C-alpha cells in the first residue's frame, strides 16, 4: 500500500513539475512556497514538535489562516524538520505577506496562550531547541 501511495505521489509531483500550468492557472495569483528547514538539538525533537503542533499550528487556525505543513526530514542528516508555508501573491509581495502572517499569528497566539509573555517564552524555548535554521523559497516555473 505504501509503495502504491509513493508511486502515485511521485507521479503527481512529476506531472506538476513537467506542466506547472496544470497546477496553477495563468490567471491565478502566483504561489510561492517558503520552506524553513530546522536542525533540532539532540533530545529536543519531541518538545519542539509539541510546541509547534500544540501551540503554533492551532494559532494559524485561530487566525483564520491555512497552517503550514510540517514534515520530518527523513532522508536528511542535516535537517530534522521542514515547515512548508504556501504564500499567495508571488515573490513581489512575499515580504509583506510574511510580515502580515506573523502579526496575525502572533496576535492569535497571545489570544490562545493568554499573554505576550507566554508566547515569548514559547519562542525563546524554540530558539534553544533549534541548532540551525535555514529558509528557502521556491515557485513553479
Secondary structure, 3 states (H helix, E strand, C coil): CHHHHHHHHHHHHHHHHHCHHHHCCCCCCCEEEEEEEEEECCCCHHHHHHHHHHHHHHHHHHCCCCCCEEEECCCCCCCCEEEEEEEECCHHHHHHHHHHHHHHHHHHHHHHHCCHHHHHHHHHHHHHHEEEEEEEEEECC
